[in-house]
């Protein structure tokens, strides 16, 4: 059973042939015929068919020969648009009933691709995301038409490239941009193997052609904004290179001051303190914690669910105190789970004497959200699926209104599908994240285009009819959001789509629909992931490991579609992979992490901050404490940044807190009763335990199912 992050939306490709085998039993290949191929206002004549030889004939150190055909005036020429050529190409491939014959035709095309000069065989011309090496070069000629050259170390991939060149070479930029990857699916050509199969090369080369077309048009128009890319960090076996001030500020903290590391380690060891921190911590804090992990094992940086689990393991190992670096609902969850596990004596500390809020958790605590649940309680067979990133109080009050189970961004799809499977006529009420709710609904709508076998891979109890039937009974809250993920809106997506459409795209399930759709489209061709922070980290690690396993030099670019604080965990994971590869003399692989951030999103620092020996002219974080400009978005949570290294050291140095100095830092137990007379901790933990049962057994617990079907809640018969 796959999570939403590994869900493969393999949309069905048309399989019916436009020509039956009897009508066209064996059409001969002639992708570059010796005849005039007519375009609007002029035509192209092939110089010689013999000049279109195999790419194996090298053109060493020569300039790319884009003049594949001579340009001649032809006032009487007829028009052959890309759309017509595409339909002809589709007809050609669909005339073969056997996949082996279509694949043979691809190999035939490979033998006709023009020679690719060694001078163009450079890293900047590599196409990302392909299982083989692919090079692509492009030029905008004097007539405003696109010219392409391509090559690959795989004959199949070379054939894909040849088909695309026959389709798009000599086309106007707008024609190149008009072709979609869905259009190519109609060719029904490729090798089996799912979303990482070689057929993705076909799609990735097209996307790369379109990006280069956009860039060449921008250069011709004198636009400089196209090259004004987002800041990024480039990680390789030799170190880290920062591009842009924001990235430089992030990078500085990846090399923490050794004295601060040792000070923290000594305090943690002496006082026997465990530390759990969220991925979205400030880079300075994460840099020190990551380095300190090597000397003190009771430090964990993870997503919110794992934080509580690790805190229990730390208590089992003898830790007397747990320091939680996150927002308040995280420390509440850690406190409650420790109590449930029988570790009431272990004290839990927050990192501020002020409230550390969360816009999403606050939305679920509102009167409007409780009204949403009251309305849900009036509908039979209702189940409330609440996001883990909410307060314990919310979980408790919600569970007494509607039977409730918590979920994470990585298991929400499976939780909802399992509920619909176990309870006939179930109504699911998801909340409070409106973006995630909308994205889940859209994902289920896309699943209705999948085959029953493909849907069964996602969840064995579902098919197209069951997915269609559940859509009207899936509800989500309309007014809740994370301020960080809200930043990935239209303006940011437009810039990503223009400048980084050929990169690996990562997106948290909480992002707005535009970013979700962009990442889902990339996912369908093996170039993206949509899911939790852990899913994003795993995706990056897998792609880097694949590159190292290919044992060739490579450059991988990832757009980080979530909080920028994740960079510390990403750098640590990539460095570990490089260390293993370096020991065996591996290839040189550059991993570039792109931050969707603009200069308007920066906080100027009138009194430059000193980080070790470095002076920072800017601070990675928010302007005015309210999130960043939507024109770029800094993807940096202002609440998470309240967890400072200074606060952590203060807590450590004041333990044991004999003078009660840390009273405001303590995560107190919820002892006040709910309306049923039970404690908030007791009732609020039950939805979490329901989720844990589901994670272990892949089924919702019988107790929860009974509550849904009978309508019996706490304190009600």
VOGU-3710 file (C-alpha; in Angstrom, 3 decimals, decimal comma):
1> xxxxxxxxxx> 0,000/0,000/0,000  1,554/3,268/-1,108  1,382/6,660/0,555  0,157/9,743/-1,247  3,762/10,683/-1,862  4,384/7,500/-3,827  1,055/7,496/-5,584  1,655/6,947/-9,276  -0,920/8,774/-11,334  -0,418/6,745/-14,485
11> xxxxxxxxxx> -3,086/8,201/-16,704  -4,271/5,828/-19,381  -2,864/6,358/-22,855  -4,981/5,886/-25,957  -4,322/2,411/-27,331  -6,577/2,242/-30,374  -4,809/2,630/-33,698  -5,914/5,185/-36,232  -4,810/2,739/-38,909  -5,295/-1,004/-38,555
21> xxxxxxxxxx> -2,329/-3,285/-39,333  -4,091/-4,488/-42,459  -4,415/-0,947/-43,754  -0,792/-0,119/-43,154  1,045/-3,342/-42,324  4,590/-2,015/-42,325  5,004/1,658/-43,067  8,581/2,524/-43,913  10,414/4,953/-41,698  11,348/8,282/-43,236
31> xxxxxxxxxx> 11,394/10,879/-40,460  13,620/13,232/-42,472  12,397/12,734/-46,067  14,174/14,211/-49,096  11,369/16,583/-49,843  10,265/20,042/-48,866  8,713/20,226/-45,389  6,574/23,342/-45,483  6,122/25,813/-42,629  4,298/29,121/-42,504
41> xxxxxxxxxx> 5,794/31,726/-44,893  8,836/29,634/-45,861  9,989/26,072/-46,289  12,926/23,877/-45,357  14,670/21,554/-47,815  16,919/18,811/-46,584  20,488/19,318/-47,787  21,164/15,601/-48,119  19,528/12,611/-46,577  22,978/11,142/-46,092
51> xxxxxxxxxx> 23,938/14,058/-43,889  21,443/12,910/-41,281  23,630/10,072/-40,167  24,110/8,414/-36,838  25,284/10,466/-33,882  28,156/8,070/-33,596  29,898/10,094/-36,302  31,640/12,681/-34,152  32,034/16,334/-34,983  34,811/16,994/-32,533
61> xxxxxxxxxx> 35,261/20,501/-31,161  33,024/22,011/-33,821  30,212/24,421/-33,191  26,709/22,965/-33,125  25,454/22,584/-36,687  21,877/23,740/-36,279  21,507/24,348/-40,044  19,935/20,950/-40,656  18,151/22,328/-43,678  18,505/25,252/-46,031
71> xxxxxxxxxx> 16,012/28,061/-45,669  14,372/29,091/-48,944  11,545/31,432/-49,724  8,355/29,797/-50,814  5,425/32,089/-51,281  3,355/29,200/-52,623  4,185/26,778/-49,818  1,450/25,117/-47,813  1,466/25,117/-44,030  2,325/22,103/-41,951
81> xxxxxxxxxx> 1,884/23,038/-38,298  3,375/21,120/-35,387  -0,127/19,916/-34,539  -0,392/18,240/-37,940  3,070/16,723/-37,658  2,215/15,443/-34,190  -0,949/13,774/-35,472  1,050/12,168/-38,279  3,603/10,904/-35,760  0,811/9,503/-33,568
91> xxxxxxxxxx> -0,764/7,814/-36,570  2,571/6,322/-37,523  3,168/4,745/-34,119  -0,411/3,667/-33,525  -0,370/1,783/-36,826  1,693/-0,863/-35,026  -0,349/-3,178/-32,830  2,644/-4,744/-31,060  4,694/-2,748/-28,496  7,857/-4,426/-29,827
101> xxxxxxxxxx> 7,191/-2,992/-33,285  6,690/0,506/-31,897  9,925/0,201/-29,952  11,713/-0,970/-33,118  10,438/2,139/-34,884  11,967/4,275/-32,102  15,312/2,536/-32,708  14,940/3,242/-36,432  14,540/6,921/-35,629  17,694/6,755/-33,486
111> xxxxxxxxxx> 19,770/5,852/-36,555  18,743/9,071/-38,323  19,569/11,631/-35,623  22,164/14,232/-36,738  25,644/14,173/-35,248  26,004/15,941/-31,916  29,312/17,852/-31,527  31,562/17,159/-28,574  31,707/20,892/-27,869  28,030/20,733/-26,866
121> xxxxxxxxxx> 28,410/17,628/-24,722  28,622/19,654/-21,486  26,839/19,508/-18,141  24,784/22,632/-18,892  23,215/20,773/-21,824  22,259/17,688/-19,803  18,580/16,799/-19,444  17,655/15,953/-15,848  15,569/13,002/-14,746  16,523/10,528/-17,442
131> xxxxxxxxxx> 17,697/6,984/-16,748  20,424/7,498/-19,381  22,555/10,535/-20,197  20,882/12,975/-22,577  22,279/16,185/-24,053  20,176/18,894/-25,658  21,258/22,082/-27,432  18,945/24,755/-28,801  19,122/27,898/-30,913  16,683/30,538/-32,103
141> xxxxxxxxxx> 17,513/31,213/-35,757  17,353/34,492/-37,669  13,814/33,708/-38,790  12,575/33,284/-35,250  12,353/29,488/-35,491  13,694/26,943/-33,014  16,575/24,619/-33,892  17,425/21,608/-31,735  20,227/19,065/-31,499  20,203/16,120/-29,086
151> xxxxxxxxxx> 22,038/12,927/-28,258  22,097/10,150/-25,665  24,215/7,177/-24,658  21,066/5,032/-25,061  19,714/4,055/-28,492  16,120/4,101/-27,220  16,544/7,561/-25,732  18,277/8,761/-28,899  15,221/7,572/-30,823  12,900/9,565/-28,558
161> xxxxxxxxxx> 15,041/12,648/-29,159  14,990/12,085/-32,930  11,187/11,930/-32,917  10,942/15,187/-31,011  13,440/16,889/-33,290  11,492/15,761/-36,354  8,420/17,269/-34,705  9,754/20,571/-33,346  12,855/21,498/-35,335  12,065/24,609/-37,348
171> xxxxxxxxxx> 8,893/25,372/-35,385  7,950/28,753/-33,978  8,486/29,142/-30,205  4,750/29,233/-29,542  4,359/25,939/-31,395  7,079/24,323/-29,290  5,334/25,508/-26,137  1,947/24,263/-27,316  2,886/20,564/-27,129  2,163/18,825/-23,813
181> xxxxxxxxxx> 3,445/15,611/-22,287  -0,128/14,299/-22,474  0,062/14,709/-26,273  3,064/12,400/-26,313  1,212/9,771/-24,290  -0,990/9,125/-27,321  2,049/7,693/-29,086  1,784/4,734/-26,697  5,517/4,106/-26,926  7,808/3,145/-24,111
191> xxxxxxxxxx> 9,143/0,491/-21,840  7,141/-0,900/-18,899  8,221/0,056/-15,419  6,004/2,769/-13,977  6,907/6,340/-13,260  10,684/5,773/-13,338  10,606/4,001/-16,714  12,634/5,148/-19,709  9,563/6,569/-21,433  9,822/9,512/-19,031
201> xxxxxxxxxx> 12,835/10,598/-21,052  10,444/11,465/-23,887  8,535/13,823/-21,598  11,595/15,263/-19,860  13,322/16,117/-23,142  10,176/17,931/-24,303  10,020/19,960/-21,076  13,716/20,801/-21,438  13,139/21,901/-25,058  10,378/24,192/-23,859
211> xxxxxxxxxx> 12,465/25,708/-21,083  15,291/26,494/-23,491  12,782/27,971/-25,907  11,455/30,307/-23,192  14,979/31,347/-22,272  16,019/32,071/-25,865  12,883/34,133/-26,461  13,539/36,073/-23,242  17,113/36,765/-24,350  15,950/37,913/-27,782
221> xxxxxxxxxx> 13,504/40,305/-26,125  16,240/41,646/-23,843  14,585/40,346/-20,687  17,008/39,874/-17,820  14,439/38,549/-15,353  14,691/35,020/-16,769  18,276/34,710/-15,585  17,361/36,252/-12,229  16,878/32,827/-10,728  15,989/31,904/-7,172
231> xxxxxxxxxx> 18,886/31,507/-4,737  20,267/28,008/-4,307  22,816/25,833/-2,564  24,996/23,471/-4,593  26,213/20,461/-2,639  28,983/18,150/-3,841  31,684/15,962/-2,376  34,007/18,952/-2,098  31,699/21,221/-0,129  28,862/23,736/-0,540
241> xxxxxxxxxx> 28,494/26,656/-2,907  25,867/29,319/-2,256  24,206/31,317/-5,041  22,444/34,441/-3,786  22,407/36,255/-0,469  19,598/34,207/1,025  21,427/30,976/0,242  24,638/32,417/1,657  22,844/33,166/4,919  21,557/29,594/5,039
251> xxxxxxxxxx> 24,984/28,142/4,211  26,801/30,049/6,947  24,898/28,140/9,617  25,699/24,755/8,043  29,212/25,222/9,430  28,453/25,915/13,119  30,885/27,248/15,668  32,651/24,340/17,349  32,542/25,973/20,793  28,736/26,221/20,649
261> xxxxxxxxxx> 28,496/22,568/19,663  30,653/21,474/22,560  28,810/23,699/25,016  25,507/22,095/24,042  26,843/18,535/24,045  28,349/18,961/27,518  25,077/20,302/28,915  22,965/17,554/27,325  25,251/14,815/28,621  25,574/16,278/32,109
271> xxxxxxxxxx> 21,821/16,810/32,589  20,704/13,750/30,557  18,502/15,800/28,202  16,908/14,538/25,007  16,169/16,958/22,164  13,450/16,605/19,510  13,289/19,274/16,806  11,220/19,825/13,692  12,690/19,990/10,183  11,622/23,641/9,994
281> xxxxxxxxxx> 14,003/24,862/12,658  16,272/27,832/12,047  19,443/26,782/10,122  21,673/27,968/12,987  19,906/25,685/15,471  19,806/22,743/13,067  23,454/23,175/12,167  24,515/22,891/15,798  22,090/20,021/16,527  23,199/18,042/13,480
291> xxxxxxxxxx> 26,828/18,351/14,512  25,999/17,541/18,160  24,243/14,289/17,122  27,645/12,741/16,477  28,484/13,051/20,190  25,036/12,698/21,794  22,596/10,206/20,245  19,482/11,572/21,962  18,905/14,324/19,383  16,261/13,903/16,682
301> xxxxxxxxxx> 15,322/16,232/13,810  12,160/15,029/12,080  8,532/15,789/11,267  6,001/16,340/14,048  4,754/12,746/14,414  8,199/11,197/14,758  9,156/13,791/17,371  6,794/12,258/19,958  7,853/8,703/19,123  11,524/9,570/19,549
311> xxxxxxxxxx> 10,811/11,341/22,833  9,384/8,078/24,206  12,508/6,176/23,095  14,696/8,810/24,753  12,723/8,386/27,984  13,165/4,618/27,710  16,925/5,210/27,381  16,983/7,181/30,633  16,616/10,823/29,575  15,153/12,849/32,445
321> xxxxxxxxxx> 14,146/15,867/30,370  12,950/16,417/26,797  13,543/19,737/25,037  11,076/20,315/22,187  12,043/22,686/19,401  8,833/23,369/17,528  5,486/25,094/17,966  3,347/24,579/21,039  1,117/21,801/19,711  4,248/19,710/19,166
331> xxxxxxxxxx> 5,366/20,024/22,783  1,781/19,259/23,852  1,778/16,084/21,768  5,147/15,022/23,187  3,881/15,622/26,720  0,663/13,662/26,134  2,346/10,718/24,400  4,943/10,442/27,177  2,104/10,356/29,707  0,331/7,644/27,714
341> xxxxxxxxxx> 3,549/5,632/27,636  3,935/5,883/31,422  6,710/8,491/31,595  4,926/11,203/33,581  8,146/11,882/35,532  9,999/13,051/32,393  9,680/16,841/32,130  9,041/18,438/28,739  10,261/21,960/27,949  9,344/24,430/25,219
351> xxxxxxxxxx> 11,888/26,931/23,918  10,157/30,194/24,776  8,413/31,864/27,686  5,887/33,192/25,151  3,278/31,328/23,143  4,699/29,661/20,018  1,699/29,624/17,755  0,798/28,129/14,384  -1,651/29,614/11,884  -2,963/26,161/10,954
361> xxxxxxxxxx> -3,448/25,009/14,548  -5,115/28,339/15,350  -7,613/27,809/12,521  -8,669/24,493/14,069  -9,156/26,160/17,456  -11,600/28,704/16,067  -15,335/28,834/16,662  -15,825/28,504/12,913  -14,049/25,146/12,887  -16,134/23,835/15,752
371> xxxxxxxxxx> -19,260/24,947/13,866  -17,957/22,986/10,865  -17,760/19,889/13,080  -21,169/20,480/14,617  -22,621/20,454/11,095  -20,709/17,256/10,382  -22,164/15,601/13,480  -25,653/15,945/11,995  -24,678/13,753/9,033  -24,855/9,951/9,592
381> xxxxxxxxxx> -21,687/7,863/9,334  -19,340/10,833/9,744  -15,612/10,555/10,415  -13,429/13,566/11,186  -9,881/13,193/9,819  -7,838/15,887/11,562  -4,310/16,884/10,644  -1,720/16,014/13,294  -0,566/19,653/13,258  -3,300/20,770/15,647
391> xxxxxxxxxx> -3,460/21,225/19,395  -4,340/18,444/21,812  -7,273/20,587/22,951  -8,623/20,689/19,374  -8,316/16,919/19,035  -10,165/16,385/22,307  -13,036/18,800/21,652  -13,378/17,559/18,055  -13,500/13,906/19,101  -16,423/14,640/21,401
401> xxxxxxxxxx> -18,345/16,184/18,502  -17,475/13,765/15,670  -15,481/10,493/15,901  -11,941/11,596/15,029  -8,694/10,100/13,771  -5,510/12,080/13,222  -3,429/11,898/10,074  -0,127/13,120/8,703  0,584/14,472/5,239  2,144/11,121/4,311
411> xxxxxxxxxx> -0,780/8,901/5,416  -3,842/11,117/4,909  -4,754/9,591/1,528  -4,530/6,045/2,870  -6,467/6,962/6,019  -9,357/8,413/4,030  -9,441/5,541/1,527  -9,395/2,989/4,345  -12,281/4,755/6,056  -14,374/4,626/2,891
421> xxxxxxxxxx> -13,447/0,962/2,552  -14,460/-0,040/6,090  -17,607/2,019/6,536  -20,384/1,907/3,890  -21,807/5,342/3,032  -19,076/7,049/5,069  -18,813/10,844/5,108  -15,279/12,133/5,676  -14,731/15,614/7,098  -11,094/16,655/6,718
431> xxxxxxxxxx> -9,487/19,690/8,342  -8,170/22,168/9,029  -5,755/22,661/6,069  -7,829/23,941/3,150  -5,037/23,544/0,604  -4,415/19,950/1,599  -8,138/19,231/1,507  -8,468/20,673/-1,989  -5,382/18,777/-3,132  -6,741/15,482/-1,778
441> xxxxxxxxxx> -10,024/16,031/-3,613  -8,139/16,821/-6,821  -5,955/13,759/-6,394  -9,027/11,520/-6,046  -10,532/13,130/-9,146  -7,352/12,297/-11,059  -7,570/8,707/-9,801  -10,886/8,330/-11,644  -8,800/8,457/-14,853  -6,639/5,537/-13,745
451> xxxxxxxxxx> -7,290/1,863/-14,451  -8,678/-0,416/-11,726  -5,308/-2,183/-11,504  -3,497/1,099/-11,000  -5,968/2,177/-8,300  -5,557/-1,191/-6,572  -1,838/-0,442/-6,258  -2,781/2,636/-4,239  -5,445/0,852/-2,174  -6,508/-2,753/-2,809
461> xxxxxxxxxx> -10,173/-2,206/-1,868  -10,850/0,534/-4,414  -11,531/0,884/-8,127  -12,745/3,623/-10,468  -16,363/3,251/-9,416  -15,622/3,370/-5,696  -13,431/6,462/-6,128  -16,161/8,200/-8,146  -18,779/7,315/-5,529  -16,781/8,687/-2,583
471> xxxxxxxxxx> -16,100/12,121/-4,083  -19,484/13,647/-3,069  -18,948/12,374/0,487  -15,495/13,930/0,921  -15,665/17,306/2,673  -12,868/19,639/3,735  -12,646/22,832/5,799  -12,491/25,995/3,673  -10,660/28,480/5,882  -7,416/27,071/7,270
481> xxxxxxxxxx> -3,856/27,368/6,023  -0,173/27,361/6,910  1,292/30,826/6,332  4,502/29,297/4,944  2,923/27,015/2,364  0,490/29,791/1,400  3,503/31,558/-0,120  3,699/29,003/-2,936  0,950/30,723/-4,895  0,492/31,903/-8,465
491> xxxxxxxxxx> 3,464/34,262/-8,741  5,937/31,749/-7,322  4,574/28,908/-9,449  4,753/31,033/-12,596  8,436/31,709/-11,989  9,170/28,065/-11,182  7,340/26,943/-14,310  9,317/29,335/-16,455  12,816/28,882/-15,061  12,830/25,483/-13,345
501> xxxxxxxxxx> 10,232/23,399/-15,204  12,926/20,840/-16,064  14,107/20,454/-12,455  12,943/17,961/-9,831  9,968/19,599/-8,110  9,107/18,910/-4,482  5,933/20,105/-2,792  4,401/19,612/0,614  0,800/18,419/0,495  -0,182/21,693/2,210
511> xxxxxxxxxx> 0,819/23,968/-0,696  -1,788/25,823/-2,805  -3,325/24,119/-5,818  -1,040/25,750/-8,403  2,118/24,363/-6,805  0,414/21,030/-6,133  -0,569/20,665/-9,798  2,900/21,617/-10,994  4,562/19,044/-8,745  1,978/16,374/-9,599
521> xxxxxxxxxx> 2,625/16,913/-13,313  6,341/16,527/-12,645  5,638/13,433/-10,555  3,852/11,719/-13,441  7,093/11,835/-15,433  9,283/10,803/-12,520  10,436/14,353/-11,765  8,490/15,279/-8,657  7,122/14,366/-5,253  4,095/15,587/-3,294
531> xxxxxxxxxx> 3,935/14,576/0,345  5,340/15,157/3,812  8,726/16,549/4,777  9,997/12,983/5,182  8,667/12,064/1,729  10,506/15,048/0,224  13,753/14,117/1,956  13,457/10,481/0,852  12,776/11,546/-2,750  15,910/13,696/-2,865
541> xxxxxxxxxx> 18,017/10,910/-1,358  16,681/8,365/-3,868  17,395/10,570/-6,879  20,912/11,347/-5,630  21,614/7,664/-4,995  20,407/6,821/-8,512  22,812/9,383/-9,931  25,702/7,942/-7,923  24,785/4,409/-9,006  24,939/5,454/-12,682
551> xxxxxxxxxx> 28,587/6,274/-11,986  28,727/9,308/-14,295  29,137/12,998/-13,554  25,754/14,678/-13,110  23,968/17,825/-11,941  20,626/17,450/-10,148  18,432/20,451/-9,382  15,604/20,294/-6,812  13,064/23,052/-6,153  12,275/22,987/-2,434
561> xxxxxxxxxx> 8,511/23,419/-2,202  8,303/23,627/1,566  9,893/25,420/4,535  13,499/26,377/3,844  14,611/25,039/7,225  14,665/21,571/5,659  17,946/22,440/3,963  19,998/21,306/6,968  18,559/17,781/6,900  18,942/17,649/3,115
571> xxxxxxxxxx> 22,588/18,700/3,229  23,349/16,146/5,952  21,665/13,327/4,013  23,352/14,200/0,711  26,750/14,495/2,381  26,323/11,011/3,852  25,616/9,631/0,376  28,643/11,426/-1,038  30,865/10,038/1,722  29,944/6,472/0,782
581> xxxxxxxxxx> 30,454/7,142/-2,925  33,751/8,948/-2,387  35,128/5,965/-0,512  34,615/3,895/-3,662  35,912/6,571/-6,028  32,466/7,605/-7,245  31,522/10,213/-9,854  31,205/13,964/-9,372  27,545/14,758/-8,734  26,317/18,274/-7,972
591> xxxxxxxxxx> 23,042/18,560/-6,065  21,439/21,995/-6,297  18,653/22,944/-3,868  16,643/25,922/-5,132  14,819/28,212/-2,669  11,710/29,924/-4,087  12,526/33,292/-2,473  12,734/36,877/-3,691  14,761/39,874/-2,595  11,525/41,449/-1,306
601> xxxxxxxxxx> 11,246/38,556/1,126  14,491/39,332/2,907  14,837/40,928/6,319  17,537/43,581/6,175  19,899/43,520/9,113  20,956/47,068/10,085  23,176/45,596/12,797  24,885/42,713/10,954  24,636/39,446/12,866  27,829/37,539/13,518
611> xxxxxxxxxx> 27,710/33,788/12,950  31,063/32,434/13,996  33,566/34,319/11,863  30,919/35,356/9,322  28,904/38,570/9,298  25,413/38,291/7,857  23,973/41,305/6,019  20,575/39,601/5,993  18,721/37,206/8,230  17,047/34,103/6,793
621> xxxxxxxxxx> 13,502/34,614/7,943  10,552/36,923/7,737  9,979/40,574/7,130  7,777/42,222/9,767  7,080/38,863/11,410  4,058/38,136/9,239  5,465/35,901/6,538  7,135/37,059/3,369  6,233/38,720/0,111  4,052/36,574/-2,101
631> xxxxxxxxxx> 6,163/37,774/-5,050  8,732/35,202/-4,034  7,959/33,974/-0,561  10,777/33,114/1,787  9,115/29,886/2,940  10,310/30,515/6,461  8,013/30,028/9,461  8,150/32,962/11,911  6,888/30,759/14,758  9,533/28,076/14,284
641> xxxxxxxxxx> 12,226/30,747/14,414  11,218/31,496/18,017  13,169/28,342/18,918  16,636/29,802/19,274  19,918/28,172/20,214  20,157/30,662/23,077  16,807/29,450/24,470  17,898/25,804/24,243  21,125/26,551/26,109  19,188/28,532/28,737
651> xxxxxxxxxx> 16,913/25,561/29,405  19,859/23,164/29,576  21,914/25,310/31,958  18,993/25,871/34,353  18,157/22,179/34,819  17,249/20,827/37,266  14,991/23,837/37,714  15,145/24,069/41,510  14,331/27,826/41,497  11,428/27,396/39,076
661> xxxxxxxxxx> 13,151/29,691/36,574  11,748/27,725/33,650  8,099/27,609/34,732  6,964/29,448/31,583  8,974/27,043/29,416  7,355/23,888/30,786  4,834/22,006/28,652  2,074/21,510/31,197  -0,319/18,618/31,264  -3,921/19,259/30,329
671> xxxxxxxxxx> -5,867/18,479/33,481  -9,043/20,476/32,862  -12,006/18,345/31,817  -13,840/18,221/28,521  -17,617/18,486/28,472  -17,836/14,722/29,033  -15,863/15,081/32,261  -12,723/13,388/30,945  -9,319/15,086/30,708  -8,225/16,798/27,518
681> xxxxxxxxxx> -5,089/14,657/27,497  -7,081/11,421/27,682  -9,617/12,312/25,002  -7,123/14,177/22,788  -4,742/11,229/22,667  -7,412/8,822/21,437  -7,436/10,125/17,815  -3,636/9,793/17,805  -3,856/6,230/19,092  -6,438/5,468/16,378
691> xxxxxxxxxx> -3,885/6,606/13,805  -1,150/4,503/15,357  -3,445/1,483/15,181  -4,006/2,189/11,490  -0,285/2,554/10,845  0,346/-0,823/12,461  -2,575/-2,864/11,097  -3,595/-0,883/7,955  -7,144/-0,844/9,355  -9,070/1,690/11,410
701> xxxxxxxxxx> -9,712/0,340/14,931  -13,020/-1,393/15,589  -13,780/1,068/18,385  -13,586/4,030/15,997  -15,645/2,268/13,297  -18,323/1,501/15,905  -18,397/5,144/17,011  -18,889/6,244/13,404  -21,642/3,744/12,642  -23,607/4,109/15,891
711> xxxxxxx> -23,049/7,823/16,394  -22,003/7,139/19,986  -19,488/9,618/21,336  -17,786/10,133/24,655  -20,388/10,520/27,331  -23,227/9,527/25,005  -25,038/6,222/24,811
//
